Amino acid sequence: MYELESKLLNKRLLYGRAAEDWVKQKLREKSWLIEESNWTRRGTEIDIIARKPNKLLFVEVKYRSECVDPSILLTKRKLLALRRGIYKYLNLTGKSYDTILVYLVLVVPKPEHYFEAQWWPLDQFYN
């Protein structure tokens, strides 16, 4: 049983990393500079941190085999950890930005395009 669970976890991690790489590629195509990937500090992780002049973008990437309601993708605990991570990152870097964006990106596989993404702003939790 453990071996099967381990294989499923590895497969899920592999798909998750591929989804994150795909989102980073899409951001670069839109002239975003990737500052950090899988930025981790005690109790928190931010999948992607990207910037443009005077703009900072935090992205939480979720991979699913099909589209789902975004409200079930992030628990209250995950949202709080993401918020803590954002504050930690801003405090550690000491930089200021005119605009700070926070997005949840749901990535689903599509046979004809490899991946498709839906983007949801999470600015309501950041206020």
Summary of the structure (lengths in Angstrom):
residues: 127
radius of gyration: 15.2
end to end distance: 44.2
largest distance: 50.9
contacts: 337
relative contact order: 0.16
helix: 42%
strand: 37%
